[in-house]
Amino acid sequence: MASTSASANGSKPIVLQIGDPVKWNTAQFDVFSKDFTVVRPSTEERQRDAFMKGLKEGKWGNFSAIFRPFWNTGGEMGRWDKEMVPLIPKSCKIFASAGAGFDWADVDLLAERGIVYCNGAAASSESVADFALFLILASFRNLNWCTTAARSSPADFTDCHQNAAVLSRNPRGHSLGVIGLGNIGFEVARKAYNACGMKIKYYDVIRKAPAKEAEIEAEFFDDLNAMLAISDCVVLATPASPDGKKLINKERLSKMKEGSRFVNISRGVLVDEEALADAVESGHLVGVGLDVHENEPKVNPRLKASKLVNLTSHNAGGTLDTHIGFEELAMKNIDAVLKGREPLTPVNKHLMAPANRNGTVKL
């Protein structure tokens, strides 16, 4: 396929970079910035009103790509929604961002505009899966109870020492139900299967190939409630719902096995935390691990009060390895698409018109 890295008049394609400068893959960025003209709006220009005004006025030219190398900067303009997406110039063909989630951008609307959205899930899979395994172990062994008691009074220490055992189990031989067996979900399942000897069950809208299922002896369910009913621990590893609905609500929690456990390393908005707190307080769930929360950075006070709930601060993907990978992957995705190759980690390609699926860019 012919390269499309240069426009018809011979100028280099423009890449709109939002967020901080590249920090770790500087040699790669040196090459990247020679192939493309990188334009980076200031923090002030990235505030929503100023940013939308800039898009309307064509302040950053007819850019061909949007580049967000970090998950914690570059989001000052808020959600890329029906108000903002139409302002993107027709020349733009790819939006490559750090982060596994993509609820901050309407990927359906981007697809309608012929813009492929590429996320950074592949760069964070290892980190998130390791953290998920920690939360699975923490929920089975009630590590929050154990660690807080050890830091508290001798009475709390003794209480935990004497009473935590009856609510603690070894994960081996227990069923792990994974909601969403994508890159991250599969890695979570693989680690739990190989390291802990867990039985893997999963629910997804797309079934894995038989060979992938065989790697971890995974059993597929096309009915989520049926999987919940037989799982000893459920891990939520699916992207945020585009319709904003809670995937784990009071009804779904009632379908879960009595005395089971729940872990969320996906998105907090997918879970009704009041219903989750009810399930813990009633004894229906005996262990919970949450890295993400419904109203971040605020944490549900009822869940904070429970010794059976393990809480972290959206840390699952937070390693230097992930940051390095986010930068690298976003640049590779843009380089591929603007040079006429296939994107590496497309999220919405299946939603695009056939003419826009091959990764070519029309400048």
TORDRENSE-344576 format. One record per residue (C-alpha): residue number from 1; x, y, z. Coordinates in steps of 0.05 Angstrom, whole numbers, plus 32768, in hexadecimal, padded with zeros to 4 digits. Example, Ala and Ser with C-alpha at 12.3 -4.5 7.8 and 13.67 -1.06 7.14 Angstrom:
<k:1	u:80F6	v:7FA6	w:809C>
<k:2	u:8111	v:7FEB	w:808F>
END
This chain:
<k:1	u:8000	v:8000	w:8000>
<k:2	u:801B	v:8044	w:7FED>
<k:3	u:8031	v:8072	w:8024>
<k:4	u:8003	v:80AC	w:8035>
<k:5	u:8032	v:80CE	w:8065>
<k:6	u:8033	v:810E	w:803B>
<k:7	u:7FFA	v:8138	w:8023>
<k:8	u:7FEC	v:8149	w:7FDB>
<k:9	u:8015	v:8189	w:7FDE>
<k:10	u:8050	v:8166	w:7FFC>
<k:11	u:8049	v:8180	w:8043>
<k:12	u:804D	v:8150	w:807E>
<k:13	u:800C	v:8139	w:809F>
<k:14	u:7FFB	v:815E	w:80DF>
<k:15	u:7FF4	v:8139	w:8121>
<k:16	u:7FCE	v:815C	w:8158>
<k:17	u:7FEF	v:8148	w:819A>
<k:18	u:7FC5	v:8153	w:81D8>
<k:19	u:7FE5	v:814E	w:821D>
<k:20	u:802C	v:814E	w:8236>
<k:21	u:806A	v:8146	w:820A>
<k:22	u:8085	v:8100	w:81FD>
<k:23	u:80B1	v:80EE	w:8239>
<k:24	u:80CF	v:80A9	w:822E>
<k:25	u:80CF	v:8095	w:81E5>
<k:26	u:80F5	v:80D3	w:81D0>
<k:27	u:811D	v:80B1	w:8198>
<k:28	u:80DD	v:8096	w:817A>
<k:29	u:80BC	v:80DA	w:8180>
<k:30	u:80F8	v:80FA	w:815C>
<k:31	u:80E9	v:80CF	w:811F>
<k:32	u:809E	v:80D8	w:8127>
<k:33	u:80A5	v:8124	w:8127>
<k:34	u:80CF	v:8122	w:80E8>
<k:35	u:809A	v:80FA	w:80C3>
<k:36	u:8060	v:8125	w:80DC>
<k:37	u:8055	v:816D	w:80F2>
<k:38	u:8043	v:8167	w:813C>
<k:39	u:8019	v:81A0	w:8158>
<k:40	u:800C	v:81A2	w:81A3>
<k:41	u:7FD9	v:81D2	w:81C0>
<k:42	u:7FEA	v:81F1	w:8203>
<k:43	u:7FC5	v:81DE	w:8243>
<k:44	u:7F9B	v:821D	w:823D>
<k:45	u:7F89	v:820E	w:81F5>
<k:46	u:7F73	v:81C8	w:820A>
<k:47	u:7F3B	v:81E2	w:8238>
<k:48	u:7EF9	v:81CE	w:8219>
<k:49	u:7EDF	v:8212	w:8202>
<k:50	u:7F23	v:8229	w:81E8>
<k:51	u:7F30	v:81E5	w:81C8>
<k:52	u:7EED	v:81E3	w:81A3>
<k:53	u:7EF8	v:822B	w:818C>
<k:54	u:7F3C	v:8216	w:8171>
<k:55	u:7F1E	v:81DB	w:814C>
<k:56	u:7EE8	v:8207	w:812D>
<k:57	u:7F1B	v:823A	w:8115>
<k:58	u:7F4B	v:8205	w:80FB>
<k:59	u:7F80	v:821E	w:812A>
<k:60	u:7FAA	v:81DF	w:8124>
<k:61	u:7FA0	v:81D4	w:80DA>
<k:62	u:7F83	v:8198	w:80B6>
<k:63	u:7FA3	v:8165	w:80E3>
<k:64	u:7FA4	v:811C	w:80D0>
<k:65	u:7FAA	v:80FE	w:8115>
<k:66	u:7F9D	v:810A	w:815E>
<k:67	u:7FD3	v:80F2	w:818D>
<k:68	u:7FCA	v:80EB	w:81D9>
<k:69	u:8006	v:80C9	w:81F7>
<k:70	u:7FF0	v:80CD	w:8240>
<k:71	u:7FB0	v:80BA	w:8263>
<k:72	u:7FB6	v:80F0	w:8299>
<k:73	u:7FC1	v:812C	w:826C>
<k:74	u:7FA1	v:8140	w:822B>
<k:75	u:7F5A	v:8137	w:8243>
<k:76	u:7F4F	v:817F	w:8258>
<k:77	u:7F1C	v:818A	w:8221>
<k:78	u:7EEE	v:8155	w:823D>
<k:79	u:7EC9	v:811F	w:8217>
<k:80	u:7ECE	v:811B	w:81CC>
<k:81	u:7E83	v:8119	w:81C0>
<k:82	u:7E4F	v:812F	w:818E>
<k:83	u:7E61	v:8177	w:819E>
<k:84	u:7EAB	v:8170	w:8191>
<k:85	u:7EB4	v:8138	w:815E>
<k:86	u:7E93	v:815E	w:8124>
<k:87	u:7EC7	v:8194	w:812D>
<k:88	u:7F00	v:8165	w:811B>
<k:89	u:7F19	v:8174	w:80D5>
<k:90	u:7F08	v:8141	w:809F>
<k:91	u:7F52	v:8136	w:8094>
<k:92	u:7F58	v:8111	w:80D7>
<k:93	u:7F5A	v:80C5	w:80D0>
<k:94	u:7F74	v:80AB	w:8113>
<k:95	u:7F6F	v:80BB	w:815D>
<k:96	u:7FA4	v:8095	w:8184>
<k:97	u:7FA2	v:809B	w:81D0>
<k:98	u:7FC1	v:807F	w:820F>
<k:99	u:7F94	v:8057	w:823C>
<k:100	u:7F6C	v:8017	w:8235>
<k:101	u:7F28	v:8038	w:823E>
<k:102	u:7F08	v:8065	w:820B>
<k:103	u:7ECA	v:807E	w:822D>
<k:104	u:7EE6	v:80C5	w:8227>
<k:105	u:7EDC	v:80C3	w:81DB>
<k:106	u:7E9E	v:80B0	w:81B3>
<k:107	u:7EBF	v:807B	w:8188>
<k:108	u:7E7E	v:8070	w:8161>
<k:109	u:7E7C	v:80B8	w:814B>
<k:110	u:7EC6	v:80B6	w:813A>
<k:111	u:7EB8	v:8079	w:810E>
<k:112	u:7E81	v:809E	w:80EA>
<k:113	u:7EB4	v:80D5	w:80DA>
<k:114	u:7EE5	v:80A1	w:80BF>
<k:115	u:7F14	v:80A7	w:80FB>
<k:116	u:7F30	v:8068	w:8118>
<k:117	u:7F3A	v:806B	w:8164>
<k:118	u:7F75	v:8044	w:817F>
<k:119	u:7F7E	v:8039	w:81C9>
<k:120	u:7FB9	v:8023	w:81F3>
<k:121	u:7F9D	v:7FE4	w:8213>
<k:122	u:7FD5	v:7FB9	w:81F6>
<k:123	u:8008	v:7FE3	w:821B>
<k:124	u:7FE5	v:7FDC	w:825E>
<k:125	u:7FCE	v:7F94	w:825B>
<k:126	u:8007	v:7F78	w:8284>
<k:127	u:8002	v:7FAD	w:82BA>
<k:128	u:7FB7	v:7FAA	w:82C1>
<k:129	u:7FB6	v:7F5E	w:82C0>
<k:130	u:7FEA	v:7F5B	w:82F8>
<k:131	u:7FC1	v:7F8B	w:8321>
<k:132	u:7F81	v:7F64	w:8314>
<k:133	u:7FA3	v:7F25	w:832C>
<k:134	u:7FB7	v:7F4A	w:836C>
<k:135	u:7F6E	v:7F60	w:8377>
<k:136	u:7F55	v:7F19	w:836A>
<k:137	u:7F85	v:7EFE	w:839E>
<k:138	u:7F74	v:7F38	w:83CD>
<k:139	u:7F29	v:7F29	w:83C8>
<k:140	u:7F34	v:7EDE	w:83D4>
<k:141	u:7F62	v:7EEA	w:840F>
<k:142	u:7F42	v:7F2A	w:842B>
<k:143	u:7F84	v:7F51	w:8428>
<k:144	u:7F64	v:7F93	w:843A>
<k:145	u:7F4C	v:7F76	w:847C>
<k:146	u:7F90	v:7F56	w:8489>
<k:147	u:7FBA	v:7F94	w:8479>
<k:148	u:7F8E	v:7FC7	w:849D>
<k:149	u:7F89	v:7F9B	w:84DB>
<k:150	u:7FD4	v:7F94	w:84DE>
<k:151	u:7FDA	v:7FE0	w:84DE>
<k:152	u:7FA4	v:7FE9	w:8512>
<k:153	u:7F9C	v:7FD0	w:855A>
<k:154	u:7FB0	v:7F8D	w:8578>
<k:155	u:7F66	v:7F7E	w:857E>
<k:156	u:7F5B	v:7F88	w:8534>
<k:157	u:7F99	v:7F5E	w:8525>
<k:158	u:7F7E	v:7F25	w:854F>
<k:159	u:7F38	v:7F2B	w:8531>
<k:160	u:7F53	v:7F26	w:84EB>
<k:161	u:7F83	v:7EEE	w:84FD>
<k:162	u:7F4B	v:7EC5	w:851B>
<k:163	u:7F11	v:7ED5	w:84ED>
<k:164	u:7F29	v:7EE6	w:84A7>
<k:165	u:7F38	v:7E9E	w:8495>
<k:166	u:7EEF	v:7E88	w:8491>
<k:167	u:7EE3	v:7EBC	w:845A>
<k:168	u:7F25	v:7EAE	w:8435>
<k:169	u:7F2F	v:7E7A	w:83FF>
<k:170	u:7F66	v:7E62	w:83D1>
<k:171	u:7F57	v:7E77	w:8389>
<k:172	u:7F6E	v:7E34	w:836D>
<k:173	u:7F35	v:7E0C	w:8350>
<k:174	u:7F03	v:7E45	w:8355>
<k:175	u:7EE0	v:7E63	w:8319>
<k:176	u:7EF5	v:7EA7	w:82FF>
<k:177	u:7EC0	v:7EC9	w:82D5>
<k:178	u:7EDD	v:7EFE	w:82A7>
<k:179	u:7EAF	v:7F32	w:8288>
<k:180	u:7ED3	v:7F47	w:8249>
<k:181	u:7F0A	v:7F19	w:8230>
<k:182	u:7F2F	v:7F4D	w:8207>
<k:183	u:7F7A	v:7F59	w:820B>
<k:184	u:7F78	v:7F6A	w:8255>
<k:185	u:7F42	v:7F39	w:8268>
<k:186	u:7F67	v:7F00	w:8247>
<k:187	u:7FA8	v:7F12	w:826A>
<k:188	u:7F84	v:7F14	w:82AD>
<k:189	u:7F66	v:7ECF	w:829F>
<k:190	u:7FA9	v:7EB3	w:8287>
<k:191	u:7FCC	v:7EC9	w:82C6>
<k:192	u:7F95	v:7EAF	w:82F4>
<k:193	u:7F93	v:7E6D	w:82CE>
<k:194	u:7FDF	v:7E62	w:82CD>
<k:195	u:7FF2	v:7E80	w:8311>
<k:196	u:7FB5	v:7E6E	w:833B>
<k:197	u:7F96	v:7E32	w:8318>
<k:198	u:7F53	v:7E54	w:8310>
<k:199	u:7F1C	v:7E3C	w:82E1>
<k:200	u:7F0E	v:7E70	w:82AD>
<k:201	u:7EC8	v:7E83	w:8297>
<k:202	u:7EBB	v:7EC0	w:826C>
<k:203	u:7E85	v:7EEB	w:824D>
<k:204	u:7E91	v:7F17	w:8211>
<k:205	u:7E6A	v:7F2F	w:81D4>
<k:206	u:7E9F	v:7F0F	w:81A9>
<k:207	u:7EB6	v:7EC8	w:81B7>
<k:208	u:7F01	v:7EB9	w:81B6>
<k:209	u:7F1D	v:7E89	w:8183>
<k:210	u:7F1F	v:7E40	w:819B>
<k:211	u:7F6B	v:7E41	w:819E>
<k:212	u:7F6A	v:7E7D	w:81CD>
<k:213	u:7F35	v:7E5D	w:81F9>
<k:214	u:7F5F	v:7E1D	w:81FC>
<k:215	u:7F9C	v:7E43	w:8217>
<k:216	u:7F77	v:7E50	w:8258>
<k:217	u:7F40	v:7E1B	w:8254>
<k:218	u:7F0D	v:7E54	w:8252>
<k:219	u:7EC3	v:7E47	w:824F>
<k:220	u:7E9A	v:7E79	w:8228>
<k:221	u:7E56	v:7E93	w:823E>
<k:222	u:7E27	v:7EBB	w:8212>
<k:223	u:7DFB	v:7EC9	w:824E>
<k:224	u:7E1C	v:7EF6	w:8281>
<k:225	u:7DEC	v:7EE3	w:82B9>
<k:226	u:7DFB	v:7E99	w:82AF>
<k:227	u:7E45	v:7EA7	w:82B7>
<k:228	u:7E3A	v:7ED1	w:82F5>
<k:229	u:7E13	v:7E9A	w:8315>
<k:230	u:7E4D	v:7E68	w:8314>
<k:231	u:7E89	v:7E96	w:831F>
<k:232	u:7EAD	v:7E98	w:8361>
<k:233	u:7ECE	v:7ED9	w:834D>
<k:234	u:7EB9	v:7F09	w:8316>
<k:235	u:7EE9	v:7F3A	w:82F4>
<k:236	u:7ECE	v:7F74	w:82CD>
<k:237	u:7EFE	v:7F82	w:8293>
<k:238	u:7ED2	v:7FA0	w:825D>
<k:239	u:7ED3	v:7FE7	w:8241>
<k:240	u:7EA1	v:801A	w:8259>
<k:241	u:7E5B	v:8013	w:823D>
<k:242	u:7E4D	v:8047	w:8207>
<k:243	u:7E06	v:8050	w:8220>
<k:244	u:7E1D	v:805F	w:8267>
<k:245	u:7DF6	v:8026	w:8286>
<k:246	u:7E0F	v:8000	w:82C3>
<k:247	u:7E25	v:7FBB	w:82B0>
<k:248	u:7E29	v:7FA4	w:82F8>
<k:249	u:7DEA	v:7FBA	w:831B>
<k:250	u:7DBC	v:7FA0	w:8352>
<k:251	u:7D9D	v:7F6C	w:8324>
<k:252	u:7DE0	v:7F52	w:830A>
<k:253	u:7DFD	v:7F4F	w:8350>
<k:254	u:7DC2	v:7F25	w:8366>
<k:255	u:7DD4	v:7EF3	w:832F>
<k:256	u:7E1A	v:7EEA	w:834B>
<k:257	u:7E2A	v:7EAD	w:8374>
<k:258	u:7E1E	v:7EB3	w:83BF>
<k:259	u:7E61	v:7EBD	w:83E1>
<k:260	u:7E85	v:7ED1	w:83A1>
<k:261	u:7EB6	v:7F09	w:8393>
<k:262	u:7EB9	v:7F44	w:8363>
<k:263	u:7EF4	v:7F6A	w:8344>
<k:264	u:7EF0	v:7FA8	w:8318>
<k:265	u:7F2D	v:7FBF	w:82EF>
<k:266	u:7F02	v:7FDC	w:82B7>
<k:267	u:7ED9	v:801B	w:82C3>
<k:268	u:7EB7	v:8030	w:8304>
<k:269	u:7E7B	v:804C	w:82DF>
<k:270	u:7E68	v:8006	w:82CB>
<k:271	u:7E57	v:7FF3	w:8313>
<k:272	u:7E1E	v:800A	w:8340>
<k:273	u:7E49	v:8012	w:837E>
<k:274	u:7E0E	v:801A	w:83AE>
<k:275	u:7DF2	v:7FD7	w:8396>
<k:276	u:7E39	v:7FBA	w:839D>
<k:277	u:7E3D	v:7FD4	w:83E5>
<k:278	u:7DF9	v:7FB4	w:83F3>
<k:279	u:7E13	v:7F71	w:83D8>
<k:280	u:7E50	v:7F75	w:8406>
<k:281	u:7E2A	v:7F8A	w:8444>
<k:282	u:7DF7	v:7F53	w:843A>
<k:283	u:7E2E	v:7F1E	w:8433>
<k:284	u:7E1B	v:7F0D	w:83EC>
<k:285	u:7E62	v:7F21	w:83D7>
<k:286	u:7E9B	v:7F10	w:8407>
<k:287	u:7ED4	v:7F32	w:83E2>
<k:288	u:7EDB	v:7F6E	w:83B4>
<k:289	u:7F16	v:7F8F	w:8390>
<k:290	u:7F0C	v:7FD2	w:836F>
<k:291	u:7F42	v:7FF9	w:834A>
<k:292	u:7F0F	v:8026	w:8328>
<k:293	u:7ED6	v:804D	w:8346>
<k:294	u:7E93	v:8069	w:8332>
<k:295	u:7EA2	v:80B1	w:8346>
<k:296	u:7EEE	v:80B7	w:8344>
<k:297	u:7F13	v:80D3	w:8368>
<k:298	u:7EDD	v:80CA	w:839D>
<k:299	u:7ED6	v:8083	w:83B9>
<k:300	u:7E94	v:8067	w:83D1>
<k:301	u:7E93	v:8070	w:841E>
<k:302	u:7E6D	v:802F	w:842A>
<k:303	u:7EA0	v:8008	w:8403>
<k:304	u:7ED9	v:802B	w:8427>
<k:305	u:7EBB	v:8016	w:8469>
<k:306	u:7EBB	v:7FCC	w:8459>
<k:307	u:7EF7	v:7FA1	w:846C>
<k:308	u:7EE3	v:7F71	w:8434>
<k:309	u:7EEE	v:7FA5	w:83FD>
<k:310	u:7F33	v:7FB0	w:83E0>
<k:311	u:7F3B	v:7FF6	w:83C2>
<k:312	u:7F71	v:8015	w:8397>
<k:313	u:7F76	v:8057	w:8373>
<k:314	u:7F6F	v:8046	w:8329>
<k:315	u:7FB6	v:802A	w:832A>
<k:316	u:7FAF	v:7FEB	w:8300>
<k:317	u:7FD0	v:8005	w:82C1>
<k:318	u:7FFE	v:8035	w:82E7>
<k:319	u:8044	v:801D	w:82D9>
<k:320	u:807D	v:803F	w:82B4>
<k:321	u:807B	v:8005	w:8283>
<k:322	u:8034	v:8018	w:8271>
<k:323	u:8045	v:8062	w:8268>
<k:324	u:807E	v:8050	w:8239>
<k:325	u:8051	v:8020	w:8213>
<k:326	u:8019	v:8054	w:820C>
<k:327	u:8047	v:8086	w:81EB>
<k:328	u:8066	v:8052	w:81BD>
<k:329	u:8025	v:8031	w:81A8>
<k:330	u:8001	v:8073	w:8199>
<k:331	u:803A	v:808A	w:816B>
<k:332	u:803D	v:8046	w:8149>
<k:333	u:7FF2	v:8048	w:813B>
<k:334	u:7FF6	v:808D	w:811C>
<k:335	u:8034	v:807C	w:80F4>
<k:336	u:8011	v:803E	w:80D8>
<k:337	u:7FD0	v:8060	w:80C4>
<k:338	u:7FF0	v:809F	w:80A7>
<k:339	u:801E	v:8073	w:807D>
<k:340	u:7FE6	v:8048	w:8062>
<k:341	u:7FEC	v:800B	w:8090>
<k:342	u:7FBC	v:7FEB	w:80C0>
<k:343	u:7FB3	v:8008	w:8106>
<k:344	u:7FCF	v:7FDD	w:813E>
<k:345	u:7F99	v:7FE4	w:8173>
<k:346	u:7F59	v:7FFD	w:8152>
<k:347	u:7F1B	v:8002	w:817F>
<k:348	u:7EE5	v:8018	w:814E>
<k:349	u:7EFD	v:7FFF	w:810B>
<k:350	u:7EC3	v:7FCE	w:8106>
<k:351	u:7E94	v:8009	w:8109>
<k:352	u:7EB3	v:802E	w:80CF>
<k:353	u:7E9D	v:802F	w:8087>
<k:354	u:7EC5	v:7FFD	w:805C>
<k:355	u:7EE9	v:8034	w:8037>
<k:356	u:7F06	v:804D	w:8079>
<k:357	u:7F1C	v:800A	w:8096>
<k:358	u:7F5E	v:7FFF	w:8073>
<k:359	u:7F85	v:8033	w:809A>
<k:360	u:7F93	v:805F	w:805F>
<k:361	u:7F8F	v:80AA	w:8068>
<k:362	u:7F71	v:80DA	w:8035>
<k:363	u:7F96	v:811C	w:8037>
END
